[in-house]
Amino acid sequence: MTFRFIPVVASLAFLSAQPAIADVLLIDAINQEPINSEEGLPRPSRGMTMNQVKQRFGDPATEYPWVGQPPITRWDYSNYSVFFEHQYVLTSVIHH
Protein backbone atom coordinates (compact mmCIF):
# COMPACT_ATOMS: atom_id res chain seq x y z
CA MET A 1 0.00 0.00 0.00
CA THR A 2 2.87 2.39 0.59
CA PHE A 3 3.92 1.90 -3.05
CA ARG A 4 0.69 3.54 -4.22
CA PHE A 5 1.51 6.74 -2.36
CA ILE A 6 5.14 7.02 -3.45
CA PRO A 7 4.33 8.44 -6.92
CA VAL A 8 1.93 10.96 -5.37
CA VAL A 9 4.51 12.06 -2.80
CA ALA A 10 7.20 12.24 -5.49
CA SER A 11 5.03 14.36 -7.75
CA LEU A 12 4.12 16.68 -4.87
CA ALA A 13 7.81 17.10 -4.08
CA PHE A 14 8.49 17.93 -7.74
CA LEU A 15 5.70 20.52 -7.83
CA SER A 16 6.89 22.21 -4.67
CA ALA A 17 10.37 22.58 -6.24
CA GLN A 18 8.94 24.60 -9.16
CA PRO A 19 9.05 28.38 -8.85
CA ALA A 20 5.69 30.07 -8.39
CA ILE A 21 4.50 31.96 -11.46
CA ALA A 22 1.93 34.72 -11.13
CA ASP A 23 0.79 37.88 -12.86
CA VAL A 24 1.04 41.15 -10.99
CA LEU A 25 -1.96 43.48 -11.06
CA LEU A 26 -0.93 47.08 -10.58
CA ILE A 27 -3.92 48.79 -8.99
CA ASP A 28 -2.12 52.13 -8.83
CA ALA A 29 -2.12 52.31 -12.63
CA ILE A 30 -5.93 52.56 -12.56
CA ASN A 31 -5.74 55.73 -10.47
CA GLN A 32 -3.26 57.40 -12.83
CA GLU A 33 -5.74 58.16 -15.63
CA PRO A 34 -5.88 61.78 -16.79
CA ILE A 35 -8.20 63.95 -14.74
CA ASN A 36 -10.60 66.68 -15.81
CA SER A 37 -8.01 69.40 -16.12
CA GLU A 38 -6.06 71.20 -18.80
CA GLU A 39 -3.16 68.76 -18.25
CA GLY A 40 -5.39 65.69 -18.51
CA LEU A 41 -8.06 64.62 -20.97
CA PRO A 42 -10.93 67.09 -20.60
CA ARG A 43 -14.22 65.23 -20.41
CA PRO A 44 -17.70 65.75 -18.95
CA SER A 45 -18.01 65.74 -15.19
CA ARG A 46 -20.76 64.46 -12.92
CA GLY A 47 -23.91 66.58 -12.88
CA MET A 48 -23.55 68.19 -16.29
CA THR A 49 -26.66 68.04 -18.48
CA MET A 50 -26.80 66.48 -21.95
CA ASN A 51 -27.12 69.95 -23.46
CA GLN A 52 -24.06 71.21 -21.56
CA VAL A 53 -22.05 68.19 -22.72
CA LYS A 54 -23.00 68.77 -26.37
CA GLN A 55 -22.24 72.50 -26.09
CA ARG A 56 -18.80 71.94 -24.60
CA PHE A 57 -17.68 68.66 -26.23
CA GLY A 58 -19.73 68.52 -29.43
CA ASP A 59 -21.90 65.73 -30.76
CA PRO A 60 -20.89 62.21 -29.73
CA ALA A 61 -19.72 59.69 -32.32
CA THR A 62 -22.42 57.28 -31.11
CA GLU A 63 -25.53 57.79 -28.98
CA TYR A 64 -27.06 54.64 -27.51
CA PRO A 65 -30.74 54.52 -26.52
CA TRP A 66 -31.53 54.54 -22.81
CA VAL A 67 -31.97 51.26 -20.93
CA GLY A 68 -33.36 50.31 -17.54
CA GLN A 69 -35.07 52.19 -14.78
CA PRO A 70 -33.90 54.86 -14.07
CA PRO A 71 -32.97 55.36 -17.73
CA ILE A 72 -29.21 55.15 -18.34
CA THR A 73 -27.88 56.52 -21.62
CA ARG A 74 -24.38 56.13 -23.06
CA TRP A 75 -22.63 58.47 -25.47
CA ASP A 76 -19.31 57.48 -27.06
CA TYR A 77 -16.69 60.04 -27.99
CA SER A 78 -13.33 59.16 -29.56
CA ASN A 79 -11.41 58.76 -26.27
CA TYR A 80 -14.12 58.23 -23.66
CA SER A 81 -17.74 57.28 -22.99
CA VAL A 82 -20.23 59.33 -20.99
CA PHE A 83 -23.02 57.73 -18.95
CA PHE A 84 -26.17 59.67 -18.08
CA GLU A 85 -29.01 59.04 -15.64
CA HIS A 86 -32.02 60.80 -17.11
CA GLN A 87 -30.24 63.86 -18.57
CA TYR A 88 -27.40 64.23 -16.04
CA VAL A 89 -23.85 62.86 -16.29
CA LEU A 90 -23.12 60.02 -13.89
CA THR A 91 -19.53 59.44 -15.00
CA SER A 92 -17.18 59.45 -17.95
CA VAL A 93 -14.84 56.54 -18.66
CA ILE A 94 -11.63 56.67 -20.70
CA HIS A 95 -11.23 54.04 -23.43
CA HIS A 96 -8.17 51.80 -23.18
BELKAUR-V699562 format. One record per residue. N is the residue number from 1. RES is the residue in one small letter. PSI is psi in radians with two decimals (none if undefined). OMEGA is omega in radians with two decimals (999 if undefined). Layout:
# BELKAUR-V699562
<<N | RES | PSI | OMEGA> <N | RES | PSI | OMEGA>>
This chain:
# BELKAUR-V699562
<<1 | m | -0.55 | 3.11> <2 | t | -0.43 | 3.12> <3 | f | -0.48 | 3.11> <4 | r | -0.55 | -3.07> <5 | f | -0.27 | -3.11> <6 | i | -0.82 | 3.12> <7 | p | -0.63 | 3.14> <8 | v | -0.80 | 3.13> <9 | v | -0.71 | 3.14> <10 | a | -0.72 | 3.14> <11 | s | -0.61 | 3.08> <12 | l | -0.68 | 3.11> <13 | a | -0.69 | 3.11> <14 | f | -0.77 | -3.14> <15 | l | -0.66 | -3.13> <16 | s | -0.35 | 3.12> <17 | a | -0.25 | -3.14> <18 | q | 2.47 | 3.09> <19 | p | 2.55 | 3.12> <20 | a | 2.37 | 3.13> <21 | i | 2.26 | -3.13> <22 | a | 2.68 | 3.02> <23 | d | 2.61 | 3.12> <24 | v | 2.19 | 3.09> <25 | l | 2.08 | -3.12> <26 | l | 1.71 | -3.11> <27 | i | -0.58 | -3.11> <28 | d | -0.50 | -3.13> <29 | a | -0.51 | 3.13> <30 | i | -0.63 | -3.09> <31 | n | 0.01 | -3.10> <32 | q | 0.27 | 3.09> <33 | e | 2.66 | 3.11> <34 | p | 2.53 | -3.14> <35 | i | 3.01 | 3.10> <36 | n | 1.47 | 3.11> <37 | s | 3.02 | 3.11> <38 | e | -0.53 | 3.14> <39 | e | -0.53 | -3.11> <40 | g | -2.87 | 3.11> <41 | l | 1.87 | 3.12> <42 | p | 2.30 | 3.11> <43 | r | 2.86 | -3.09> <44 | p | 2.56 | 3.12> <45 | s | 2.82 | -3.09> <46 | r | 2.33 | 3.08> <47 | g | -0.28 | 3.10> <48 | m | 2.63 | 3.10> <49 | t | 2.88 | 3.09> <50 | m | -0.73 | 3.13> <51 | n | -0.73 | 3.11> <52 | q | -0.69 | 3.13> <53 | v | -0.82 | 3.14> <54 | k | -0.66 | 3.13> <55 | q | -0.72 | -3.05> <56 | r | -0.65 | -3.01> <57 | f | -0.07 | 3.13> <58 | g | -3.11 | 3.13> <59 | d | 2.46 | 3.11> <60 | p | 2.76 | 3.07> <61 | a | -0.67 | 3.14> <62 | t | 2.34 | 3.02> <63 | e | 2.11 | 3.11> <64 | y | 2.55 | 3.10> <65 | p | 2.70 | -3.13> <66 | w | 2.67 | 3.08> <67 | v | 2.66 | 3.00> <68 | g | -3.04 | -3.13> <69 | q | 1.95 | 0.06> <70 | p | 2.76 | -3.09> <71 | p | 2.22 | 3.10> <72 | i | 2.21 | -3.13> <73 | t | 2.54 | 3.11> <74 | r | 2.34 | 3.01> <75 | w | 2.32 | 3.09> <76 | d | 2.24 | 2.96> <77 | y | 3.12 | -3.04> <78 | s | -0.65 | -3.06> <79 | n | -0.09 | -3.07> <80 | y | 2.88 | 3.03> <81 | s | 2.57 | 3.12> <82 | v | 2.32 | 3.13> <83 | f | 2.28 | -3.11> <84 | f | 2.54 | 2.90> <85 | e | 2.12 | -2.93> <86 | h | -1.99 | -3.13> <87 | q | 0.22 | -3.08> <88 | y | 2.46 | 3.13> <89 | v | 2.23 | 2.98> <90 | l | -0.86 | -3.12> <91 | t | 2.88 | 2.97> <92 | s | 2.48 | -3.03> <93 | v | 2.24 | -3.14> <94 | i | 2.40 | 3.07> <95 | h | 2.48 | 3.08> <96 | h | none | 999>>
